[in-house]
C-alpha cells in the first residue's frame, strides 16, 4: 500500500486515556495518543490500535465488539458508553477523553472492579425459581406472548453496568443494589413461570434496594439496550407499596 | 500465591461536592428536588390561611401582604415545574397492559394532565365565585 505522492496527510484523532499502573504509581494520570481517524471506527477500534501499535501496556476489557456482551463499557467524554458503539466520527476532530466506568474502584487503567455487582446479582437471586417444579418429561413451562411482554424489556440487560456509572445514588452509596440488579430481579418477579418473589423481597424492598432510588432516571437514558431500569424500579416500588397496604389491611390474606 | 498477597491497590475516585453541576441531567434532577421546598412552603401558607378562616381581618391581611405575594410568585413557576416533571413520569409508575401491548405512555401522562387542569379550573371557578 504505497502512499500517493500527492495524497493528503492521514486524518488523525487524539484520545486522552486514563492510566493507572498501581505497581509504578500511587496516583492515576492521563496519556494522550494520536490514532488514525477512520469514518467507520469506534472508540474500541482506536483503543485496539493503541494497544497493537503504540502502547501494549494499555489495559481494558472488550469482547464481542458489537454491543451484546457488555464488556467494553467506559466513560467517553464523561458519558458512560459501550466503546464498541461510540463512533469516532461523532467526536472528530475534537479530543476524546476515555476513562474507566465512574463510581467503581479502578484495578488498572480502564479496568474496574465489578465484584460488588456480581455479589448483588446473587443477593437478589437473579435466576428463575420455578413456581412449580416439573420433571423434564412433563414438558416445557408454557407462557403466552402477553405474559412474556411484561418482563421482556428487563431481560435484555447485558450487565454492562453503564447504568451504575450514570447513577449518582450509587456514586454516593456503593451498597445500593443499583439499576441493573433491580431490573433483573424484576425480570424474574414478573415472569409468570417464577415463584421466587418472596425470596427476593427482603433484598429488593430494603434501604439498599428500591427505596434508595430517587428516580434521577439517568440509568434508563444511558442504557444501550433500552431496558429502562428506572421503570423497573418504580414498578417495584408500586408493588412493594401495594403489598404493604395489603398486609396491613388484609393481614389474613396472601 | 493467594489473591490477598498479589492484589494491587485499587484506586477509588472521589465523589466531588459539586457532582450535580457536572452533568445537565444531574442539575435538572437537583432543581426538581429543590422545588419540593417551594411546594412545602406554599402548602404552609395555604394551611395558615385555612386555619384563619372566620377571622376576616387576618385573612385580608394575609391576602394583601406584599411579601407573601412575592413569595407565591416565586413559588408558582417552581410548583409548575415540579408538577410537570412528575406528571411526565407517571407512565413509568402506572404500567397498564392490554394483551401484549402497553397502554400508550403518552395517554397515561395526558390523562393526568387533563385531570390536573380540570381540577385547577374547578378550584379557580370556586375561588372567583366567592372571592
Interface residues (C-beta under 8 A of the other chain):
Chain A: X20 X22 X23 X26 X27 X28 X78 X102 X103 X105 X106 X107 X108 X113 X145 X146 X148 X149 X150 X168 X171 X172 X214 X215 X216 X217 X218 X221 X228 X230 X231 X234 X235 X237 X238
Chain B: X8 X9 X10 X11 X12 X13 X15 X19 X20 X22 X23 X25 X26 X29 X33 X89 X92 X93 X94 X95 X97 X99 X100 X101 X102
